[in-house]
Amino acid sequence: MIQTEYRSIESLIAAIKDEKLVLPELQRQYVWKGRQVRDLFDSLYREYPSGQLLIWDTDEILLSRQAGVNGIYLKQNHAQLLLDGQQRLTSLANIMLGRPLKVRDAQNPIDIAFNVYTGNFKIAPSNYKLQQNWISISDFFVKGAMTTYAHLGLDLKSTEAQNVYDRLNKLDNIKKYQYNVNVLQHMSYQEVTHIFVRTNSGGTKLGNADLALAQVSSYWQGATQLFEEYQHTFIGKQFGFKLDSGLIIRAIVVLLSGQSRFNQLIRGGREQVTIEKLQDAWEKVKKALDRSIDFLVHNCLIDRLEMLSTRTLIIPLIAFFDRYENHASDSMLRDLQRWVYLALIRARYSGSSETALDQDLNALAKEQPVQAMIQNIEDVVGNRPITEREIQGQLKNSPFLLMSYVLARRAHAQDWFNGMAIGNNGQDYQLHHIFPKKLLTKTYKSNDGSKAASQLANLIFVSTTPPNEYLVEAPDSYLLKIDKQRLKAQEIPLDEVLWKLNHFDDFMKQRRTQLANGINQLLLMLSDENTVWADTPVEMLEAQIDHLEYQFRLLIATRLEEEHGEKAWELLKPDDVRKSVEKLITQRKVNKPFEADKFGTLLEKLSFCLFSQYPKIIKENWSLFEDVFQKQLNMEQYTQYVINVRNAIKHGNDINPADLASANAGLLWLNGCLDYAKLREDAEDEDEEEIVSA
């Protein structure tokens, strides 16, 4: 039975305060960011619609959470459990009750500032209390409207004072906002969980991992608490790896089904998943996860796991160590180490990660499992060495920084200034600018100097902050004081001419070359003796074009799925491209029916496109790609340069020098666009993290 009623925010918060309204175990923890809290209060202030709430009224004894608090406790008697609206009510309750509002492990709570003169909201910066026109809305709701108004010290006879008074009253009236609340009555935990899953699977409020966790908790009560207790004792914490329930659930699904997708737990087939099977899979996950962490730390020398560019990489490792336990041969572990490095360098799990994951999980069932996983990577990007140009422009969020760390560990690198070993049992590290940022900002424009200084090739690892003089002194002065072996261990060019400020660009190119060579030597050492890389100019060019083609395909799939969701393929423009691909797929299914299940995702369907069709798709959906390429004509022109040479290579035709130069220019421009777009997205993610912890 479902009953609909209206309840004010004030009454809902009172129920939360008195612990009459709590969160069921199937709910996820608080994950909202500062901008979402700001937008919520702004919408309520302007009396915009703010959605509905879903509450379960039950007499069952269930594991519950208090809203906004991570701990789990038993709530008895007439409990009301919040099913849909956790993020909104947690934000409202903590702000209005003056409780810290934190996102998981963030150090600083979120607070929102309100401008009493404009009625605008913003994420509260550290100095907002010094500005009389901004107030903390958390302080406001705790102290009350009149107290806040009195503290502003306004001339009560002025028109502006009356306007401020009206704005504060309007802010206070947020408490009176009425939510439409749907109350579920006389329903079992299993029924309610299905409603919860269906309610959330239609939108983007929860990810599939959250929905799968909800489904698991419906017939394995206590699972969430069990996972959280394990997270607190998890061995990976000492190496900077934070384990979340999403990864745990993904690993359980993999060991239960051999596939990475959550569908088995979210939709259908759940009668085949018993509590006993879940518990057995969970015990296996714990063992394999510990082995995976040990392998990364001790075999791969990655003892700072927060440097991993993707956490998805852990899943195939869990599947591998569950399958082979203590029976993996030395050659298999050597291959697995190479796979880890390649998967990171070649961004194996960017974009449609579930498709790549399923391919790698299937590879583990083959006769040479790890070699098959490596082949999956090479099928996409080719078997080619790392080039200096690939490291150009890379910043600290690049997987190449992790690889430079691995090279430093292998060379027993020491802190340049105090001699401490780098990467000693997971100790913390810091990054030091070889050419100090202050010097470069004087040489370049301010922004360009800061960007140049932060390039990966200008960074080395140290154990503590260097003495102040090394933060401003030119390298041609202070590098002379450092032992040459310490420089060599971190791939520093020893030509002293390159240490001069006016040779900065030459130094950077040489260090990128040395890092690329070091990575290539490591990969060759971990490969079979007969491994041969493409080394002729044409072969190298072909490998670069193949990689660009994959990057185009990945970009298109990602942007279209973000825009259209599951209907991305149906809405693909132009129509003639979609129809030609569908015809090819139909023919492939007739010729190779055993491959019929390999064309389900958008990324897989796009693999049937000709390279020349990708710019057509981008042009027809230009608004989704304008931020990447800026100018449509340039995108078409440079892509055509690359396509011309690609076609010549594929047909074995000669390439004249002019076309070769044009293709190289096209590759440089297009890769630059793609790299810059990726860096911008990463920077936005970093900014978001800073806002949350501000």
C-alpha positions in Angstrom: 0.0 0.0 0.0 1.3 3.5 -0.9 0.0 6.6 0.9 0.8 10.1 -0.3 1.2 13.0 2.1 2.9 16.4 2.3 5.5 17.1 5.0 7.5 20.3 5.6 11.3 20.3 5.7 11.0 21.5 9.3 9.0 18.4 10.3 11.3 16.0 8.4 14.4 17.4 10.1 12.7 17.1 13.5 12.0 13.4 12.7 15.7 12.9 11.7 16.9 14.7 14.9 14.7 12.5 17.1 15.8 9.4 15.1 12.2 8.7 14.0 13.3 8.9 10.3 16.5 6.9 9.5 18.3 5.4 6.5 17.9 1.7 5.7 21.0 -0.5 5.2 20.4 -0.6 1.5 21.1 3.1 1.1 24.5 4.4 0.1 26.6 6.9 2.1 26.6 10.6 1.6 28.2 11.5 -1.8 27.0 14.9 -2.7 29.5 17.6 -3.6 29.4 21.3 -2.6 27.8 22.6 -5.7 24.9 20.2 -5.4 24.2 21.4 -1.8 24.4 25.0 -3.0 22.0 24.3 -5.9 19.5 22.6 -3.5 19.3 25.6 -1.2 19.2 28.0 -4.2 16.3 26.0 -5.7 14.4 25.9 -2.4 15.0 29.7 -1.9 13.5 30.4 -5.3 10.6 28.0 -4.6 11.6 25.7 -7.5 10.3 22.1 -7.5 12.6 19.8 -5.5 11.3 16.3 -6.3 9.6 13.7 -4.1 10.6 11.6 -1.2 10.0 7.9 -0.6 9.6 6.5 2.9 9.0 3.0 4.2 6.8 2.7 7.3 7.6 -0.7 8.9 7.5 -2.5 12.3 10.3 -4.9 11.2 13.6 -4.9 13.2 16.1 -3.8 10.6 19.7 -2.5 10.3 19.5 1.3 9.8 21.7 4.4 9.6 21.1 7.8 11.1 20.9 10.3 8.2 24.4 11.7 7.5 26.2 9.3 9.9 28.2 6.3 8.8 27.6 4.0 11.7 24.9 1.3 11.6 22.6 0.4 14.5 19.4 -1.5 15.1 16.2 0.5 15.0 13.2 -1.1 16.5 9.4 -0.5 16.8 7.6 1.9 14.5 10.6 2.9 12.3 10.2 5.1 9.2 13.1 4.5 6.8 14.0 7.0 4.0 14.4 5.2 0.7 14.6 8.0 -1.9 15.9 11.5 -0.9 18.9 10.7 1.3 21.2 13.2 -0.3 18.7 16.0 -0.1 17.6 15.4 3.5 21.1 14.7 4.8 22.2 18.0 3.3 19.3 19.9 4.7 19.4 18.3 8.2 23.1 18.7 8.7 23.2 22.3 7.5 20.1 23.4 9.5 21.1 21.5 12.7 24.6 22.8 12.5 26.1 19.4 12.1 29.3 18.8 10.0 28.3 17.9 6.5 31.2 15.8 5.1 31.7 13.7 2.0 33.1 10.4 3.2 36.7 11.0 4.2 36.9 14.7 3.4 38.7 16.7 6.1 36.5 19.8 6.0 32.7 20.0 6.1 30.6 21.6 3.4 29.0 25.0 4.2 27.1 27.3 2.0 27.3 31.1 2.1 24.4 33.4 1.4 24.7 37.0 0.1 22.2 39.1 2.1 22.4 41.9 -0.6 21.9 39.8 -3.7 20.2 36.6 -2.6 22.9 34.5 -4.2 24.4 31.3 -2.8 28.0 29.9 -3.1 30.2 27.3 -1.6 31.6 29.0 1.5 35.3 29.9 1.0 37.6 30.0 4.0 37.3 33.8 4.3 33.6 34.3 3.9 33.1 35.4 7.6 35.3 38.4 6.9 32.8 39.7 4.3 29.8 41.4 5.9 27.6 40.7 2.9 28.0 36.9 3.1 26.7 34.7 6.0 26.9 31.0 6.7 23.5 29.5 6.2 24.4 26.8 8.8 25.0 29.5 11.4 21.8 31.3 10.2 19.5 28.3 10.8 21.1 27.5 14.2 21.0 31.1 15.5 17.8 32.2 13.8 16.8 34.9 11.4 16.4 37.8 13.9 19.8 37.1 15.6 21.5 37.0 12.3 19.8 40.2 11.2 20.8 42.0 14.4 24.4 41.0 14.0 24.6 42.6 10.6 24.4 46.1 12.2 22.4 47.7 9.5 20.7 51.1 9.5 17.2 49.9 10.3 15.7 53.0 8.7 17.3 52.3 5.3 15.5 50.7 2.3 18.4 48.2 2.0 17.9 47.1 5.6 14.2 46.2 4.7 15.4 44.3 1.6 17.9 42.3 3.7 15.2 41.5 6.2 12.9 40.2 3.4 15.7 38.1 2.0 16.5 36.5 5.4 12.8 35.8 5.9 12.7 34.1 2.5 15.7 32.1 3.4 14.1 31.1 6.7 11.0 30.0 4.9 12.9 27.2 3.3 11.9 25.3 6.4 8.3 25.6 5.4 8.8 24.0 2.0 6.4 21.0 1.6 7.8 17.8 0.1 5.5 15.3 -1.6 6.1 12.1 0.4 5.1 8.6 -0.8 4.9 6.3 2.2 5.1 2.5 1.7 3.2 0.5 4.2 2.8 -3.2 5.1 5.5 -4.3 2.6 8.4 -6.7 3.2 12.1 -5.8 3.0 12.4 -7.7 -0.4 9.4 -5.8 -1.9 10.7 -2.5 -0.7 14.1 -3.2 -2.2 12.7 -3.9 -5.6 10.8 -0.6 -5.5 14.0 1.1 -4.4 15.9 -0.4 -7.3 13.2 0.4 -9.9 12.8 3.9 -8.6 16.5 4.7 -9.0 17.4 2.6 -12.0 15.3 5.0 -14.3 17.5 8.0 -13.5 21.1 8.8 -12.7 20.7 9.3 -8.9 22.4 6.0 -8.1 24.9 4.0 -10.0 24.6 0.3 -10.8 26.9 -0.5 -7.9 24.5 1.2 -5.5 21.5 -0.7 -6.9 23.4 -4.0 -6.8 24.3 -3.3 -3.1 20.7 -2.6 -2.4 19.6 -5.9 -4.0 22.2 -7.8 -2.0 21.2 -6.2 1.3 17.6 -7.3 0.7 18.4 -11.0 1.2 21.7 -10.8 3.0 20.9 -8.3 5.8 24.1 -7.1 7.5 26.2 -7.3 4.3 26.7 -3.5 4.3 28.0 -3.5 7.8 30.2 -6.5 7.1 31.7 -4.6 4.1 32.3 -1.5 6.1 34.0 -3.3 8.9 36.3 -5.0 6.4 37.1 -1.6 4.8 38.3 -0.3 8.2 40.8 -3.2 8.5 41.8 -3.5 4.8 45.5 -3.8 4.3 45.5 -1.6 1.2 44.8 1.5 3.4 48.5 1.7 4.4 49.4 2.0 0.7 46.8 4.8 0.0 44.1 2.6 -1.5 40.6 3.4 -0.3 38.2 0.5 -0.8 34.5 1.3 -1.4 31.5 -1.0 -1.5 31.1 -0.5 -5.2 34.4 -2.3 -5.9 33.5 -5.0 -3.4 30.2 -5.7 -5.1 31.8 -5.6 -8.5 34.3 -8.2 -7.4 31.6 -10.4 -5.9 29.6 -10.3 -9.2 32.8 -11.2 -11.1 33.5 -14.3 -9.0 29.8 -15.3 -9.1 29.2 -14.9 -12.8 32.6 -14.5 -14.6 31.2 -11.2 -15.9 31.6 -7.6 -14.7 28.1 -6.3 -15.2 25.7 -5.9 -12.3 22.6 -7.1 -14.2 22.6 -10.4 -12.5 21.9 -8.7 -9.2 19.8 -5.8 -10.4 17.6 -7.6 -12.9 16.4 -11.2 -13.1 18.2 -14.3 -12.1 18.4 -13.4 -8.5 16.8 -16.6 -7.5 20.1 -18.3 -8.5 22.0 -16.1 -6.1 21.7 -17.4 -2.6 23.1 -16.0 0.7 25.5 -18.9 0.8 26.9 -18.2 -2.7 27.3 -14.5 -1.8 29.1 -15.3 1.4 31.4 -17.8 -0.3 32.2 -15.2 -3.0 32.9 -12.6 -0.4 35.4 -14.8 1.4 37.1 -15.5 -2.0 37.2 -11.7 -2.8 38.9 -10.9 0.5 41.7 -13.4 -0.2 42.2 -12.5 -3.8 42.0 -8.7 -3.0 44.8 -9.1 -0.5 46.9 -11.0 -3.0 46.2 -8.3 -5.6 47.4 -5.5 -3.3 50.5 -7.5 -2.4 51.2 -8.0 -6.1 50.9 -4.3 -7.0 53.0 -3.3 -4.0 55.8 -5.9 -4.1 55.9 -7.1 -7.7 54.9 -4.0 -9.6 56.6 -1.6 -7.0 53.4 0.5 -6.9 53.4 1.1 -3.1 51.4 4.4 -3.5 48.2 3.0 -4.8 46.5 6.4 -4.9 48.6 7.0 -8.0 46.6 4.4 -9.9 44.8 6.2 -12.7 42.0 3.6 -12.5 40.7 1.4 -9.7 39.0 -1.0 -12.3 42.4 -2.6 -12.8 42.0 -4.3 -9.5 39.1 -6.4 -10.7 41.0 -8.6 -13.2 43.7 -9.1 -10.6 41.1 -10.4 -8.1 39.8 -12.7 -10.8 43.3 -13.9 -11.6 44.4 -14.6 -8.0 41.1 -16.3 -7.2 41.5 -18.6 -10.2 45.2 -19.4 -9.7 45.7 -18.7 -5.9 49.2 -20.0 -5.2 49.6 -21.9 -8.5 50.7 -19.0 -10.8 54.0 -19.6 -12.4 56.9 -17.1 -12.5 56.3 -16.5 -16.2 52.6 -15.8 -15.6 53.4 -13.3 -12.8 55.9 -11.6 -15.1 53.3 -11.3 -17.8 50.8 -10.0 -15.3 53.2 -7.3 -14.2 53.6 -6.3 -17.9 49.9 -6.3 -18.3 49.4 -4.0 -15.3 51.9 -1.4 -16.8 50.3 -1.6 -20.3 46.8 -1.4 -18.9 47.7 1.8 -17.1 49.8 3.4 -19.9 47.2 2.6 -22.6 44.2 3.6 -20.5 42.7 0.2 -20.8 39.6 1.0 -18.7 38.8 4.5 -19.8 35.4 5.0 -21.5 33.3 1.8 -21.8 35.2 0.0 -19.0 32.7 -2.9 -18.6 33.2 -4.0 -22.2 37.0 -4.1 -21.7 36.6 -5.8 -18.3 34.4 -8.6 -19.8 36.9 -9.1 -22.6 39.7 -9.5 -20.0 37.7 -11.7 -17.7 37.0 -14.0 -20.7 40.7 -14.0 -21.6 41.5 -15.4 -18.1 39.7 -18.7 -19.2 42.1 -19.2 -22.1 45.2 -21.4 -22.2 47.6 -18.4 -21.9 45.3 -16.1 -19.9 47.6 -13.1 -19.2 49.0 -13.1 -22.8 45.4 -13.0 -24.0 44.7 -10.0 -21.8 47.8 -8.3 -23.2 46.6 -9.1 -26.7 43.3 -7.4 -25.9 45.2 -4.2 -25.3 47.4 -4.6 -28.4 44.3 -5.2 -30.5 43.2 -1.6 -29.7 46.5 0.3 -29.6 48.9 -2.0 -31.4 52.2 -3.4 -30.2 54.4 -0.3 -30.2 56.9 1.5 -27.9 56.3 4.6 -25.9 57.5 7.7 -27.6 58.8 11.0 -26.2 55.9 12.8 -27.8 53.3 10.7 -25.9 54.8 12.1 -22.6 54.8 15.7 -23.9 52.3 17.8 -22.0 51.5 15.1 -19.4 50.9 16.3 -15.9 50.9 14.7 -12.5 47.6 13.0 -13.1 49.1 11.0 -15.9 49.9 7.2 -15.7 53.3 8.1 -17.0 54.0 9.7 -13.6 53.3 6.4 -12.0 55.6 4.7 -14.4 58.4 7.2 -13.6 57.8 6.3 -10.0 58.2 2.6 -10.8 61.5 3.4 -12.7 62.7 5.3 -9.7 61.9 2.5 -7.4 63.7 0.0 -9.6 66.8 2.2 -9.7 66.7 2.5 -5.8 66.2 6.2 -6.1 67.0 8.4 -3.1 65.7 11.8 -2.0 68.2 14.2 -3.7 68.5 16.3 -0.6 68.5 13.9 2.4 69.3 10.5 0.9 66.1 8.8 2.1 65.0 5.9 -0.2 62.0 6.7 -2.4 59.1 4.3 -1.8 60.2 2.7 1.4 57.4 0.6 2.7 54.7 2.8 1.3 56.0 6.1 2.8 54.6 9.3 1.7 56.3 11.2 -1.2 56.3 14.7 -2.5 56.9 16.1 -6.0 59.7 18.6 -6.6 60.0 20.9 -9.6 63.5 20.5 -11.2 63.1 23.9 -12.7 61.5 25.9 -9.9 58.0 27.3 -10.7 59.0 30.8 -9.6 61.8 30.9 -12.1 59.6 29.7 -15.0 56.8 32.1 -14.2 59.3 35.0 -14.6 60.5 33.6 -17.9 57.0 32.8 -19.3 53.7 34.5 -18.8 52.3 33.6 -15.4 49.8 30.9 -16.4 52.2 29.4 -19.1 55.0 29.3 -16.6 52.9 27.5 -14.0 51.7 25.0 -16.7 55.3 24.5 -17.9 56.6 23.9 -14.4 53.9 21.3 -13.7 54.7 19.1 -16.7 55.6 15.5 -15.7 59.1 15.8 -17.2 59.9 18.6 -14.7 58.9 16.6 -11.6 60.9 14.2 -9.5 60.1 12.3 -6.2 61.4 13.4 -2.8 60.5 12.2 0.6 60.1 15.6 2.3 59.9 19.3 1.2 63.4 20.4 0.0 65.2 23.2 1.7 63.9 26.6 0.6 67.0 27.5 -1.5 66.2 24.6 -3.9 62.7 26.0 -4.5 64.1 29.2 -6.1 67.6 28.3 -7.3 68.3 27.5 -10.9 69.1 23.9 -11.7 72.4 24.7 -13.3 73.5 25.9 -9.8 71.9 23.4 -7.4 72.1 20.2 -9.5 75.9 20.5 -9.3 75.7 19.8 -5.6 73.7 16.5 -6.0 75.3 13.1 -6.4 75.2 12.0 -10.1 73.8 8.6 -9.1 70.8 10.2 -7.5 70.2 12.2 -10.7 70.5 9.1 -12.9 68.1 7.1 -10.8 65.3 9.5 -11.7 66.3 9.8 -15.4 67.8 13.3 -15.3 69.9 14.3 -18.3 73.5 14.8 -17.1 74.4 17.3 -19.8 75.0 20.4 -17.7 74.2 22.7 -20.6 70.6 21.5 -20.5 70.3 22.6 -16.8 70.4 26.3 -17.9 67.1 28.1 -17.8 67.3 29.1 -21.5 67.6 25.4 -22.4 64.4 24.4 -20.5 62.6 23.0 -23.5 65.6 21.0 -24.6 66.0 19.6 -21.1 62.3 18.6 -21.1 62.5 16.8 -24.4 65.6 14.9 -23.3 64.1 13.8 -20.0 60.9 12.7 -21.8 63.1 10.7 -24.1 64.9 9.0 -21.2 61.6 8.3 -19.4 60.2 6.7 -22.6 63.3 4.7 -23.1 63.2 3.5 -19.5 59.6 2.4 -19.7 60.3 0.6 -23.0 63.3 -1.2 -21.6 61.1 -2.3 -18.6 58.3 -3.6 -20.9 60.8 -5.4 -23.1 62.4 -7.1 -20.1 59.0 -8.4 -19.0 58.2 -9.7 -22.5 59.2 -12.7 -24.6 62.6 -12.5 -26.2 61.2 -12.6 -29.7 59.0 -9.5 -29.1 59.5 -7.0 -31.8 58.1 -3.5 -32.0 57.2 -1.7 -35.1 60.2 0.5 -35.7 60.0 1.8 -39.3 58.5 5.3 -39.8 55.5 3.9 -41.7 54.8 1.2 -39.1 55.1 3.8 -36.3 52.8 6.1 -38.2 50.3 3.3 -38.7 50.3 2.4 -35.0 49.7 6.1 -34.1 46.8 6.3 -36.6 45.2 3.1 -35.2 45.4 4.5 -31.7 43.9 7.8 -32.9 41.0 5.9 -34.5 40.3 4.2 -31.2 40.5 7.5 -29.3 37.9 8.9 -31.8 35.6 5.9 -31.3 36.0 6.1 -27.5 35.2 9.9 -27.5 32.1 9.5 -29.6 30.8 6.6 -27.5 31.4 8.5 -24.3 29.8 11.8 -25.4 26.8 10.2 -27.1 26.1 7.9 -24.1 26.3 10.9 -21.7 23.8 12.8 -23.8 21.3 10.0 -24.8 22.0 7.2 -22.3 20.7 3.8 -23.5 19.2 5.4 -26.6 22.5 6.6 -27.9 22.6 4.1 -30.8 19.0 4.7 -31.8 19.6 8.5 -31.9 22.9 8.3 -33.7 23.3 10.8 -36.5 23.8 10.6 -39.5 21.3 7.9 -40.2 23.2 6.5 -43.2 26.2 5.7 -41.0 24.0 3.9 -38.4 22.2 1.9 -41.2 25.4 0.9 -42.9 26.8 -0.3 -39.5 23.7 -2.3 -38.7 23.9 -4.0 -42.1 27.5 -5.0 -41.4 26.6 -6.3 -38.0 23.8 -8.3 -39.4 26.1 -9.9 -42.0 28.7 -10.6 -39.3 26.1 -12.4 -37.2 25.1 -14.6 -40.2 28.7 -15.5 -41.0 29.8 -15.8 -37.4 26.8 -16.5 -35.2 29.0 -17.3 -32.2 30.0 -13.7 -32.1 26.4 -12.4 -31.9 26.8 -11.2 -28.3 29.8 -9.0 -29.1 28.0 -6.1 -30.6 25.8 -4.9 -27.8 27.5 -1.7 -26.6 27.8 1.5 -28.5 31.6 1.3 -28.5 31.4 -2.2 -30.1 29.0 -1.0 -32.7 31.2 2.0 -33.6 34.1 -0.4 -34.3 32.3 -1.3 -37.6 32.5 2.4 -38.8 35.1 3.5 -41.3 37.5 6.0 -40.0 36.1 8.5 -42.4 32.7 8.2 -40.8 33.9 9.4 -37.4 34.2 13.1 -38.4 30.8 12.8 -40.0 29.3 11.7 -36.7 31.1 14.5 -34.8 29.9 17.1 -37.4 26.3 16.0 -37.1 26.5 16.2 -33.3 28.9 19.2 -33.1 27.5 20.7 -29.9 28.7 17.6 -28.0 32.3 17.9 -29.4 32.8 21.6 -29.9 34.7 21.9 -26.6 37.2 19.3 -27.8 38.0 20.5 -31.3 36.9 24.2 -31.1 36.7 24.7 -34.9 34.7 22.2 -37.1 36.7 23.1 -40.3 40.0 22.4 -38.6 38.7 19.1 -37.3 37.6 18.0 -40.7 40.8 19.2 -42.5 43.3 17.6 -40.1 41.3 14.3 -39.9 41.2 14.1 -43.7 45.1 14.5 -43.8 45.3 11.5 -41.5 42.7 9.5 -43.4 44.5 10.0 -46.7 47.7 8.5 -45.4 45.9 5.8 -43.5 44.2 4.6 -46.7 47.5 4.7 -48.6 49.2 2.5 -45.9 46.3 0.0 -45.8 46.4 -0.3 -49.6 50.2 -0.5 -49.8 50.5 2.7 -51.8 53.5 5.0 -51.7 53.2 8.1 -49.5 54.7 11.3 -50.8 56.6 13.6 -48.4 53.9 16.3 -48.5 51.1 13.9 -47.5 53.4 12.4 -44.8 54.0 15.9 -43.3 50.3 16.7 -43.4 49.4 13.5 -41.6 52.0 14.2 -38.9 50.6 17.7 -38.5 47.0 16.2 -38.3 48.1 13.7 -35.7 49.8 16.4 -33.6 46.7 18.7 -33.8 44.1 16.0 -33.1 46.0 14.4 -30.3 46.6 17.8 -28.8 42.8 18.4 -28.8 42.1 15.1 -27.2 44.8 15.4 -24.6 43.8 19.0 -23.7 40.1 17.9 -23.3 41.2 15.0 -21.0 43.4 17.4 -19.0 40.6 19.9 -18.7 38.2 17.1 -17.4 40.8 16.0 -14.9 41.3 19.6 -13.7 37.6 20.0 -13.3 37.5 16.8 -11.1 40.4 18.2 -9.0 38.6 21.6 -8.7 35.5 19.7 -7.5 37.5 17.9 -4.9 39.0 21.2 -3.7 35.5 22.8 -3.5 34.2 19.9 -1.4 37.1 20.1 1.1 37.2 24.0 1.2 
